[in-house]
Amino acid sequence: MRTFRDIPIKQKLLIIIMGTTTVALLLEGIGIVAFDSILFRGYLERDLTALARIIADNSTAALAFNDPESATETLGALRVRTHLVNACIYRPDATVLARYARSGEPCPSANAPDGVRFRDPNVTVSLGILLSGRRIGTLVMLYDLGEIAERMRLYGTTVLGVVLGSGLLAFLLSSSLRSIIATPISQLVRATTLVSETNDYGIRAQKVSGDELGVLVDRFNEMLAGIQSRDDTLTKALRDREEALREAEKARERFRFMAESMPQKIFTATPAGEVDYFNQQWTDFTGPSPDPADPWNWAQFVHPEDVEASLESWRHSIATGAPFYFQQRFRRADGAYRWHLSRAHAMLDPQGKISMWIGSNTDIHEQKEKEEELRRANEDLQQFAYSASHDLQEPVRNVAVYSEIVAKRYYNLLDPEGRQFLGFLTEGGRRLVTLINDLLAYTRAGVVESDTATVDSAAVLKRALFSLAEAVRESDATVTHDPLPQVSMSEAHLQQVFQNLIGNALKYRREAPPRIHISCIRHGDAWRFSVQDNGIGIDPQYKEKIFGVFKRLHRDQKYSGTGIGLAICQRVVERYGGRIWVESELGKGATFFFTIPQHGPRARSATIEPSTG
């Protein structure tokens, strides 16, 4: 059996309407009957009091003359009151003068106080009979309340008839009018059912009214339209996603084909750095892996001396997204180690997050061997240049010294042409000494093998200026600087860079006194120094050429030097992983920049002699 909540809405409306109407009519009828009963009791009390007063007034003479017959005749007029049980007239001594009884019942007591007393199923009326203000007797009437019950039955029957008639009318009206509410709801239910069964969000419910149900239908149709729009969008997105997945699969297959076709060892990794793919070249090189499912098993093939640095560099790239670039040795299947250049770049999604890593391991073993041979050859050449320049110092110094002795002792003995030749010889000796010293300083700039300490660049600048004090005084130069940091660099190397750059600013000056300013800022992971002057400037087309060995832009005697000073600066700075460059225009001064990494590498150091060029 279905509960009220489960029956159709049409039946619910009918039950609600009929129940409400019936209850309302019944309550109204009961109220009318109850209210009429209360009112009728008041009316009956007034009526009986008036009747008793009339009878009492008409019985005064009978009591005064003790005439029972006359009193009985007066009481006989009460026969018309069918609900009057009996009536008695008492003398002052409580004896009955006359009585009227409908069915022979005894008279009520004469001792009751005057008034009307309702005691179901009867009502008693007691009233004194007066003569000239003196009580000469008592009238007592007993009246049954059957009239109230008859009246209630009559009214109840009327109310029941009205309820039945009204209920029938309400049933007929509700049966015909309930469709006004039920029909839109039923249509809405049918539309909802169709949408649920067919998943067709193009279905719309029919609007038949402009009330709240009409608004509900409008909102329901709008909801369907929104769902249809989102469903179309989702369907399109799913189709696009499926198409993208197919394209991605094609791209993945193309990538795998290319990766398997390349001579390098290609790999991919997750954003967390776990390698999830190696091409066949890697497997051919390393042989079967003990645990191919381990995303970090590649580390077991790295040379023990390289594995820690390799993992540290790889984790740094994973954490920062920076490209991975590392040279390391991998173990071949036969146990031999070969040098490889490992590189990996992060692929980013549209939100800028790492989606995967793509990398390669390129065999550079032959290249490393050639680089080692070239390094040894360079060291041999460097050693030769160092030895040659060192060994040439003594004979060249002798040439310069003895040419000056000849000039002092025999200058007057020579003819003008001989004196000219002697001047050429003396000047050439001096220049040759300078050239040999600069060449020796250049070779020493890259011959170190000790750890780099942290030095106060401001203190190093102060010592460099002390070495250049005479040149600063002669040129009336002003040298200023900003606060300078602690740097990881050899003190001798940094002093040499300062001396060469400031010396050039003093040398290539204009007529106005030189103004030189040194500053430093943090630039990424390095310190960027700048040496700015107000000198003659440099043509931008020569800003790379000036750092070459023995490269000079000015050949006249006004600017001395061999052109090796800036080459020494470049050699020193690059030994520390930095770089040096210039920004300048002719006649507008020049600014030399050089960078030093904040955490300097293990650099080679030696005692460096400042260049005069």
DORO-263262 format. One record per residue (C-alpha): x, y, z; residue number from 1. Coordinates in Angstrom, 1 decimal, always signed. Each point is the difference from the previous one (the first is absolute). Layout:
! residues N
X_Y_Z_NUM
...
! end
This chain:
! residues 613
+0.0_+0.0_+0.0_1
+1.4_+3.4_-1.0_2
+0.3_+2.7_+2.5_3
-1.3_+3.5_-0.5_4
+3.4_+1.3_-1.1_5
+0.1_-2.6_-2.8_6
-3.5_+0.5_-1.6_7
-0.4_+2.2_-3.2_8
-0.2_+3.7_+0.5_9
-3.5_+0.2_-1.4_10
-1.2_-2.3_+2.8_11
+1.9_+1.9_+2.5_12
-1.6_+3.3_-1.1_13
-3.5_-1.7_+0.1_14
+0.6_-1.4_+3.5_15
+1.4_+3.2_+1.3_16
-2.8_+2.1_-1.4_17
-2.7_-2.4_+1.2_18
+1.6_-0.5_+3.4_19
+0.4_+3.7_+0.5_20
-3.5_+0.8_-1.1_21
-1.6_-2.7_+2.1_22
+1.9_+0.9_+3.1_23
-0.7_+3.7_-0.4_24
-3.8_-0.7_-0.5_25
-0.1_-2.4_+2.9_26
+1.7_+2.4_+2.3_27
-2.2_+2.8_-1.1_28
-3.2_-2.2_+0.5_29
+1.2_-1.1_+3.5_30
+0.7_+3.5_+0.9_31
-3.4_+1.2_-1.2_32
-1.8_-2.8_+2.0_33
+2.1_+0.6_+3.1_34
-0.5_+3.8_-0.2_35
-3.7_-0.5_-0.5_36
-0.2_-2.3_+3.0_37
+1.6_+2.6_+2.2_38
-2.2_+2.8_-1.4_39
-3.2_-2.2_+0.4_40
+0.8_-0.7_+3.7_41
+0.1_+3.8_+0.6_42
-3.2_+0.4_-1.9_43
-1.7_-2.8_+1.9_44
+1.1_+1.5_+3.3_45
-1.6_+3.3_-0.9_46
-3.1_-1.6_-1.4_47
-0.6_-2.2_+3.1_48
+0.6_+2.9_+2.3_49
-2.6_+2.1_-1.8_50
-2.5_-2.9_-0.1_51
+0.5_-0.5_+3.8_52
-0.5_+3.7_+0.6_53
-3.3_-0.1_-1.9_54
-1.3_-3.1_+1.8_55
+1.1_+1.5_+3.4_56
-1.8_+3.2_-0.7_57
-3.2_-1.8_-1.0_58
+0.1_-2.2_+3.1_59
+0.2_+2.8_+2.6_60
-3.8_+0.1_+0.5_61
-0.3_-3.7_+0.2_62
+2.7_-0.1_+2.8_63
-1.5_+3.0_+1.8_64
-3.5_-1.7_+0.1_65
+1.4_-3.5_+0.3_66
-1.8_-1.0_-3.2_67
+1.6_-3.3_-1.3_68
-2.4_-0.2_-3.0_69
+0.9_+3.4_-1.3_70
+3.7_-0.7_+0.5_71
-0.4_-3.4_-1.8_72
-1.8_+1.7_-2.9_73
+2.8_+2.5_-0.3_74
+2.6_-2.8_-0.1_75
-2.0_-1.8_-2.6_76
+1.0_+2.7_-2.5_77
+3.5_-1.7_+0.0_78
-1.3_-2.9_-2.0_79
+1.1_+1.7_-3.2_80
+3.7_-0.4_+1.2_81
+0.5_-3.6_-0.9_82
+3.4_-0.2_+1.7_83
-1.3_+1.3_+3.3_84
+0.2_-2.9_+2.4_85
-2.0_+1.5_+2.9_86
-0.8_+3.2_+1.9_87
-1.0_+0.5_+3.6_88
-1.3_+2.9_+2.1_89
+1.0_-0.1_+3.6_90
-1.6_+1.8_+3.0_91
+2.3_+1.8_+2.4_92
+0.0_-3.1_+2.2_93
+1.5_-2.1_-3.0_94
-3.3_-1.9_-0.6_95
-1.2_-0.4_-3.6_96
-2.8_+2.3_-1.0_97
-0.2_-1.2_-3.6_98
+2.0_-2.1_-2.4_99
+0.3_-0.8_-3.6_100
+1.8_-3.3_-1.0_101
+0.5_-1.3_-3.5_102
+0.6_-3.5_+1.0_103
-0.7_-0.2_+3.8_104
+3.4_+0.9_+1.2_105
+0.3_+1.6_+3.5_106
+0.5_+3.7_+0.5_107
+3.5_+1.3_+0.5_108
+1.1_+1.2_+3.4_109
-1.4_+3.4_+1.1_110
+3.1_+0.7_+2.0_111
+2.3_+0.8_-2.9_112
+1.0_+3.6_-0.5_113
-1.6_+2.1_-2.6_114
+1.5_-0.2_-3.5_115
+0.7_-2.3_-2.9_116
+2.1_-3.2_+0.5_117
+1.2_-2.2_-2.8_118
+0.5_-3.6_+1.1_119
+0.0_-2.5_-2.9_120
-2.4_-1.2_-1.2_121
-2.2_+2.7_+1.5_122
-0.1_+3.6_+0.9_123
-1.7_+1.3_+3.2_124
-1.6_+3.5_+0.4_125
-0.9_+1.3_+3.5_126
-1.8_+3.3_+0.4_127
-1.6_+1.6_+3.0_128
-3.7_+1.2_-0.3_129
-0.3_+3.5_+1.5_130
-3.0_+2.0_+1.2_131
+0.6_+3.6_+0.9_132
+3.7_-0.8_+0.3_133
-0.7_-2.9_+2.4_134
+0.8_-3.6_-1.0_135
-3.1_-2.0_+0.2_136
+1.2_-3.1_-1.9_137
+2.4_-1.7_-2.4_138
-0.3_-1.2_-3.6_139
+2.4_-2.8_-1.0_140
+0.1_-1.4_-3.6_141
+2.0_-3.0_-1.3_142
+0.8_+0.2_-3.8_143
+1.9_-2.7_-1.9_144
+2.8_+0.8_-2.4_145
-1.1_-2.3_-2.8_146
-0.8_+3.0_-2.1_147
+3.8_+0.8_-0.1_148
+0.8_-3.6_-1.2_149
-2.8_+0.3_-2.7_150
+1.4_+3.3_-1.1_151
+3.6_-1.5_-0.2_152
-1.2_-3.0_-2.0_153
-1.8_+2.3_-2.4_154
+3.0_+2.3_-0.5_155
+2.3_-3.1_-0.2_156
-2.1_-1.5_-2.7_157
+0.0_+3.3_-1.9_158
+3.8_+0.4_+0.4_159
+0.6_-3.6_-1.2_160
-2.2_+0.6_-3.0_161
+1.9_+3.2_-0.8_162
+3.4_-1.8_+0.5_163
-1.1_-2.8_-2.4_164
-1.3_+2.4_-2.6_165
+3.0_+2.3_+0.3_166
+2.4_-3.0_-0.1_167
-1.7_-1.3_-3.2_168
+0.2_+3.4_-1.6_169
+3.7_+0.4_+1.1_170
+0.7_-3.5_-1.4_171
-1.5_+1.0_-3.4_172
+1.8_+3.3_-0.1_173
+3.4_-1.3_+1.2_174
-0.2_-2.9_-2.5_175
-0.4_+2.5_-2.9_176
+2.3_+2.8_+1.4_177
+2.9_-2.1_+1.3_178
+1.3_-0.5_-3.5_179
+0.9_+3.7_+0.0_180
+2.8_-0.9_+2.5_181
+0.5_-3.6_-0.7_182
+0.3_+0.3_-3.8_183
+3.1_+2.3_-0.1_184
+1.6_-2.2_+2.7_185
-0.8_-3.2_-2.0_186
+1.4_+1.5_-3.2_187
+3.1_+1.0_+2.0_188
+0.3_-3.5_+1.3_189
-0.4_-1.5_-3.5_190
+2.7_+2.4_-1.4_191
+2.3_-1.0_+2.9_192
-0.6_-3.7_-0.6_193
+0.7_+0.4_-3.7_194
+3.2_+1.8_+0.7_195
+1.1_-2.6_+2.5_196
-0.9_-2.9_-2.4_197
+1.4_+1.4_-3.2_198
+2.7_+2.4_+1.2_199
-1.4_+2.4_-2.5_200
+0.5_+3.5_+1.5_201
-1.8_+1.6_-2.9_202
-3.4_-1.0_+1.5_203
-2.0_+2.9_+1.5_204
-3.0_+0.0_+2.3_205
-3.1_+1.8_-1.2_206
-0.9_+3.2_+1.9_207
-3.8_+0.3_+0.5_208
-0.3_+2.7_+2.7_209
+1.8_+3.1_+1.2_210
-0.1_-0.8_+3.7_211
+2.7_-1.6_+2.1_212
-0.3_-3.2_-1.9_213
+0.6_+1.9_-3.2_214
+3.1_+1.6_+1.5_215
+1.1_-3.5_+1.1_216
-0.4_-1.3_-3.6_217
+2.0_+3.0_-1.3_218
+2.8_-0.7_+2.5_219
-0.1_-3.7_-0.8_220
+0.3_+0.7_-3.7_221
+2.8_+2.5_+0.6_222
+1.7_-2.7_+2.1_223
-0.4_-2.5_-2.9_224
+1.4_+2.6_-2.4_225
+3.0_+0.6_+2.3_226
+0.5_-3.8_+0.4_227
-0.3_-0.4_-3.8_228
+2.6_+2.7_-0.6_229
+2.4_-1.5_+2.6_230
-0.7_-3.5_-1.4_231
+0.8_+1.2_-3.5_232
+3.2_+1.7_+1.3_233
+0.9_-3.1_+1.9_234
-0.7_-2.2_-2.9_235
+2.2_+2.2_-2.2_236
+2.7_+0.1_+2.7_237
-0.1_-3.8_+0.1_238
+0.3_-0.3_-3.7_239
+2.8_+2.5_+0.0_240
+1.6_-1.9_+2.9_241
-0.3_-3.3_-1.9_242
+1.5_+1.7_-3.1_243
+2.8_+1.5_+2.1_244
+0.6_-3.4_+1.6_245
+0.2_-1.5_-3.5_246
+2.4_+2.7_-1.1_247
+2.0_-0.4_+3.2_248
+0.2_-3.7_-0.6_249
+1.2_+0.7_-3.6_250
+2.5_+2.6_+1.3_251
+1.2_-2.5_+2.7_252
+0.4_-2.7_-2.7_253
+1.9_+2.5_-2.2_254
+2.2_+1.0_+3.0_255
+0.7_-3.6_+0.8_256
+0.8_-0.7_-3.7_257
+2.4_+3.0_-0.1_258
+1.5_-0.9_+3.4_259
+0.7_-3.6_-1.2_260
+1.4_+1.3_-3.3_261
+2.5_+2.5_+1.6_262
+3.5_-1.0_+0.9_263
-0.2_+1.7_+3.4_264
-1.4_-1.7_+3.1_265
-3.4_+1.7_+0.4_266
-2.0_+0.0_+3.2_267
-3.1_+1.7_+1.5_268
-0.9_+0.6_+3.6_269
-3.0_+1.0_+2.1_270
-0.2_+3.5_+1.6_271
+1.5_-1.6_+3.2_272
+3.0_-1.1_-2.0_273
-0.8_-3.7_-0.2_274
+1.2_-1.4_-3.3_275
-2.8_-1.8_-1.7_276
+1.5_-0.7_-3.4_277
+3.3_-0.9_-1.5_278
+0.5_-0.7_-3.7_279
+1.6_-3.2_-1.3_280
+3.4_+1.7_-0.4_281
+0.2_+0.3_+3.8_282
-0.9_-3.7_+0.5_283
+2.5_-1.0_-2.7_284
+2.7_+2.0_+1.8_285
-0.6_-1.0_+3.6_286
-1.4_-3.5_-0.5_287
-2.9_-1.4_+1.9_288
-0.9_+1.9_+3.2_289
-0.3_-1.8_+3.3_290
-3.1_+1.9_+0.8_291
-1.5_+1.7_-3.1_292
-3.1_+1.1_+2.0_293
+2.1_+2.2_+2.3_294
-0.2_+3.6_-1.4_295
+3.5_+0.8_+1.6_296
+1.8_-3.1_-1.2_297
+2.0_+2.0_-2.5_298
+2.2_+1.3_+2.9_299
+1.6_-3.5_+0.4_300
+1.6_+0.5_-3.5_301
+1.6_+3.3_+0.9_302
+3.7_+0.0_+1.0_303
+0.3_+0.1_+3.8_304
+2.0_+3.2_-0.2_305
-2.8_+1.7_-2.0_306
-3.2_-1.4_+1.6_307
-0.3_+2.4_+2.9_308
+0.5_+3.2_-2.1_309
-2.3_-1.4_-2.7_310
-2.8_-0.7_+2.4_311
+0.5_+3.4_+1.7_312
-0.2_+1.8_-3.4_313
-3.0_-2.0_-1.1_314
-1.9_+0.7_+3.3_315
+0.8_+3.7_-0.4_316
-1.5_+0.0_-3.5_317
-3.1_-1.8_+1.3_318
-0.5_+2.6_+2.8_319
+0.7_+3.1_-2.1_320
-1.1_-1.1_-3.5_321
+3.4_+1.1_-1.3_322
+1.5_-2.1_-2.9_323
+2.1_-3.0_+1.0_324
+3.5_+0.1_-1.4_325
+2.7_-2.4_+1.3_326
+3.0_-1.9_-1.3_327
+0.3_-3.4_+1.6_328
+1.3_-3.5_-0.7_329
-2.4_-2.9_-0.5_330
+1.0_-3.7_+0.3_331
-0.3_-2.0_-3.2_332
-1.3_-3.6_+0.1_333
+3.6_-1.3_-0.2_334
+0.9_+2.1_+3.1_335
+1.9_+2.8_-1.8_336
-1.0_+3.6_+0.8_337
-0.5_+2.6_-2.7_338
-0.6_+3.7_+0.3_339
-3.5_+1.3_-0.9_340
-1.5_+3.5_-0.2_341
-3.4_-0.3_+1.8_342
-2.6_+2.7_-0.7_343
-3.7_+0.3_+0.9_344
-2.6_+2.7_-0.4_345
-3.3_+0.4_+1.7_346
-3.2_+0.0_-2.1_347
-2.5_+2.4_+1.4_348
-3.8_-0.1_-0.2_349
-2.2_+3.0_-0.8_350
+0.0_+1.0_+3.7_351
+3.8_+0.1_+0.0_352
+0.4_-3.2_+2.1_353
+2.4_-2.8_-0.9_354
-1.8_-2.8_-1.7_355
+3.0_-2.1_-0.8_356
+3.8_+0.0_-0.6_357
+1.6_-1.0_-3.4_358
+3.7_-0.7_+0.0_359
+2.9_-1.6_-1.8_360
+3.4_-1.6_+0.8_361
+2.5_+0.6_-2.8_362
+3.2_-1.9_-0.2_363
+2.9_+2.5_+0.1_364
+2.7_-2.4_+1.0_365
+2.2_+0.7_-3.1_366
-0.6_+3.7_+0.4_367
+1.0_-0.1_+3.6_368
+3.2_-1.9_-0.9_369
+0.8_+2.6_-2.7_370
-0.8_+2.8_+2.5_371
+2.4_-1.6_+2.4_372
+2.7_-0.2_-2.7_373
-0.7_+3.6_-0.9_374
+0.2_+1.0_+3.7_375
+3.3_-1.7_+0.4_376
+1.2_+1.6_-3.2_377
-1.2_+3.4_+1.2_378
+1.7_-0.5_+3.4_379
+3.2_-1.0_-1.9_380
-0.3_+3.1_-2.2_381
-0.8_+2.1_+3.0_382
+3.0_-1.4_+1.9_383
+2.1_+0.6_-3.1_384
-1.2_+3.6_-0.3_385
+0.6_+0.5_+3.7_386
+3.5_-1.5_-0.2_387
+0.8_+1.9_-3.1_388
-1.1_+3.3_+1.3_389
+1.8_-0.7_+3.3_390
+3.2_-1.0_-1.7_391
-0.1_+3.0_-2.4_392
-0.1_+2.4_+2.9_393
+3.7_-0.1_+0.8_394
+1.4_+0.4_-3.6_395
-2.6_+2.7_-0.8_396
+0.8_+1.8_+3.2_397
+3.7_-0.2_-0.9_398
-0.8_+1.5_-3.5_399
-1.9_+2.9_+1.7_400
+2.6_+0.6_+2.7_401
+3.0_-0.1_-2.3_402
-1.7_+2.1_-2.6_403
-0.5_+2.6_+2.7_404
+3.7_-0.3_+1.1_405
+1.1_+0.5_-3.7_406
-2.3_+3.0_-0.2_407
+1.5_+1.5_+3.1_408
+3.7_-0.7_-0.8_409
+0.3_+0.2_-3.7_410
-2.9_+2.2_-1.1_411
+2.3_+2.9_-0.9_412
+2.3_-2.2_-2.0_413
-2.8_-1.1_-2.4_414
-1.1_+1.9_-3.0_415
-3.6_+1.1_-0.3_416
-1.1_-3.2_-1.8_417
+1.7_-2.1_+2.6_418
-1.7_+1.9_+2.8_419
-3.4_-0.5_-1.8_420
+0.7_-3.8_-0.2_421
+1.1_+0.0_+3.6_422
-3.3_+1.7_+1.0_423
-2.0_-2.6_-2.0_424
+2.0_-2.8_+1.8_425
-0.6_+1.5_+3.5_426
-3.8_+0.6_-0.6_427
-0.4_-3.5_-1.5_428
+1.8_-1.5_+3.0_429
-2.4_+1.8_+2.3_430
-3.0_-1.1_-1.9_431
+1.3_-3.5_-0.3_432
+0.4_-0.1_+3.8_433
-3.6_+1.2_+0.5_434
-1.3_-2.4_-2.5_435
+1.8_-3.0_+1.6_436
-1.3_+1.1_+3.5_437
-3.6_+0.3_-1.3_438
+0.3_-3.4_-1.8_439
+1.3_-1.6_+3.2_440
-3.0_+1.6_+2.0_441
-2.4_-1.3_-2.6_442
+1.3_-3.6_+0.2_443
+0.0_+0.1_+3.8_444
-3.7_+1.1_+0.1_445
-1.1_-3.5_-0.8_446
+2.5_-2.2_+1.7_447
-1.6_-0.5_+3.6_448
-0.9_-3.1_+2.0_449
-1.1_+1.3_+3.4_450
-3.5_+0.6_+1.6_451
-1.5_+3.5_-0.3_452
-0.5_+2.0_+3.2_453
-2.6_+2.7_+0.8_454
+1.5_+3.4_-0.2_455
-1.3_+3.6_+0.7_456
-0.1_+1.6_-3.5_457
+0.0_+3.5_+1.6_458
+3.3_-0.8_+1.7_459
+1.4_-1.5_-3.2_460
-1.0_+3.2_-1.9_461
+1.7_+2.1_+2.6_462
+3.3_-1.9_-0.6_463
-0.4_+0.3_-3.7_464
-0.4_+3.8_+0.3_465
+3.1_+0.1_+2.2_466
+1.9_-1.7_-2.8_467
-1.4_+2.6_-2.5_468
+0.5_+3.0_+2.4_469
+2.6_+1.7_-2.1_470
-2.1_-0.2_-3.2_471
-3.1_+1.2_+1.9_472
+1.9_+3.0_+1.3_473
+1.6_+0.9_-3.3_474
-3.4_-0.1_-1.8_475
-1.8_+1.8_+2.8_476
-2.6_-2.8_-0.1_477
-2.9_-0.6_+2.3_478
-0.8_-3.6_+0.8_479
-3.2_-0.9_+2.0_480
-1.8_-3.2_+0.7_481
-3.2_-1.3_+1.5_482
+0.0_-2.6_+2.9_483
+1.6_-3.1_-1.4_484
-0.7_-3.6_+1.0_485
+2.1_-3.0_+1.1_486
+0.8_-2.2_-3.0_487
+1.4_-3.5_-0.5_488
+3.1_+0.9_-2.0_489
+3.7_+0.1_+0.3_490
+1.1_+3.4_+1.5_491
+2.8_+0.3_-2.6_492
-2.3_-0.7_-2.9_493
-2.6_+2.5_+1.1_494
+2.7_+2.6_+0.7_495
+1.4_-0.5_-3.5_496
-3.5_+0.4_-1.6_497
-0.5_+3.3_+1.9_498
+3.5_+1.3_-0.8_499
-0.3_-0.7_-3.7_500
-3.6_+1.5_-0.4_501
+0.8_+3.1_+2.1_502
+3.4_+0.3_-1.7_503
-1.6_+0.0_-3.4_504
-2.5_+2.7_+1.2_505
+2.9_+2.1_+1.2_506
+2.0_-0.6_-3.2_507
-2.8_+0.6_-2.6_508
-1.3_+3.3_+1.4_509
-1.1_+3.3_-1.5_510
+1.3_+3.4_+0.9_511
-2.3_+0.2_+3.0_512
+1.1_-1.8_+3.2_513
-1.1_-3.7_+0.1_514
-3.1_-0.9_+2.0_515
-0.1_-3.7_+0.8_516
-2.8_-1.8_+1.9_517
-0.1_-3.6_+1.1_518
-3.2_-1.7_+1.1_519
-1.4_-3.5_+0.4_520
-3.5_-1.5_+0.0_521
-1.4_-3.5_+0.4_522
-1.0_-1.5_-3.3_523
-1.6_-3.4_+0.3_524
+2.6_-2.3_+1.5_525
+2.9_+2.3_-0.6_526
+1.5_+3.4_+1.0_527
+0.1_+2.5_-2.9_528
+2.8_+2.6_+0.3_529
+0.1_+3.1_-2.1_530
+2.9_+2.4_-0.6_531
-1.3_+3.3_-1.5_532
+2.2_+2.8_-1.4_533
-0.3_+3.3_-1.9_534
+2.8_-0.8_-2.5_535
+0.3_+0.1_-3.7_536
-2.4_-3.0_-0.4_537
+0.1_-2.9_-2.4_538
-1.6_-0.5_-3.4_539
-2.7_-2.7_+0.5_540
+1.4_-2.0_-3.0_541
+3.2_-0.7_+2.0_542
-1.6_-1.0_+3.3_543
+0.9_-3.7_-0.6_544
+3.4_+0.6_-1.6_545
+1.5_+1.9_+2.9_546
+0.0_-3.2_+2.2_547
+2.4_-1.8_-2.5_548
+3.7_-0.5_+0.9_549
+2.2_+2.8_-1.2_550
-3.1_+1.8_-1.5_551
+0.4_+3.8_+0.1_552
-2.3_+2.6_-1.5_553
+2.5_+2.9_+0.4_554
+3.4_-0.3_-1.6_555
+1.3_+3.4_+0.8_556
+2.6_+0.7_+2.8_557
-2.6_+1.9_+2.0_558
-1.5_-3.2_+1.3_559
+2.7_-2.5_+1.2_560
-0.5_-3.7_+0.6_561
+0.1_-3.4_-1.8_562
-3.8_-0.6_-0.2_563
+0.1_-3.1_+2.2_564
-1.6_+1.5_+3.2_565
-3.7_-0.6_-1.0_566
+0.9_-3.5_-1.3_567
+1.4_-0.8_+3.5_568
-3.3_+1.4_+1.6_569
-2.0_-2.2_-2.3_570
+2.1_-3.1_+0.7_571
-0.2_+0.5_+3.8_572
-3.8_+0.7_+0.0_573
-0.8_-3.0_-2.2_574
+2.1_-2.3_+2.2_575
-2.6_+0.7_+2.8_576
-3.0_-0.7_-2.2_577
-0.8_+3.7_-0.7_578
+0.2_+2.2_-3.0_579
+1.2_+3.5_-0.9_580
-1.3_+2.5_-2.5_581
-0.1_+3.7_-0.7_582
-2.7_+2.6_-0.9_583
+1.3_+3.2_-1.5_584
-0.3_+2.6_-2.7_585
+2.8_+2.2_-1.4_586
+0.4_+3.2_+2.0_587
-2.4_-1.1_+2.7_588
+2.1_-2.2_+2.3_589
-0.2_-3.7_+0.6_590
-1.4_-2.4_+2.5_591
+1.7_-3.4_+0.5_592
-2.1_-2.7_+1.6_593
+1.1_-3.4_+1.4_594
-1.8_-2.6_+2.0_595
+1.2_-2.4_+2.7_596
-2.2_-2.9_+1.2_597
-1.1_+0.4_+3.6_598
+1.3_-3.5_+0.8_599
+3.2_-0.1_-2.0_600
+1.3_-3.3_-1.5_601
+3.3_-1.5_+0.9_602
+2.2_+2.4_-1.8_603
+3.7_-0.2_-0.6_604
+2.0_+2.8_+1.5_605
+3.6_+1.2_-0.1_606
+2.0_+3.2_+0.7_607
-1.0_+2.4_-2.7_608
+2.0_+3.0_-1.1_609
-2.0_+3.0_-1.2_610
+0.2_+0.7_-3.7_611
+1.3_+3.3_-1.3_612
-2.1_-0.3_-3.1_613
! end
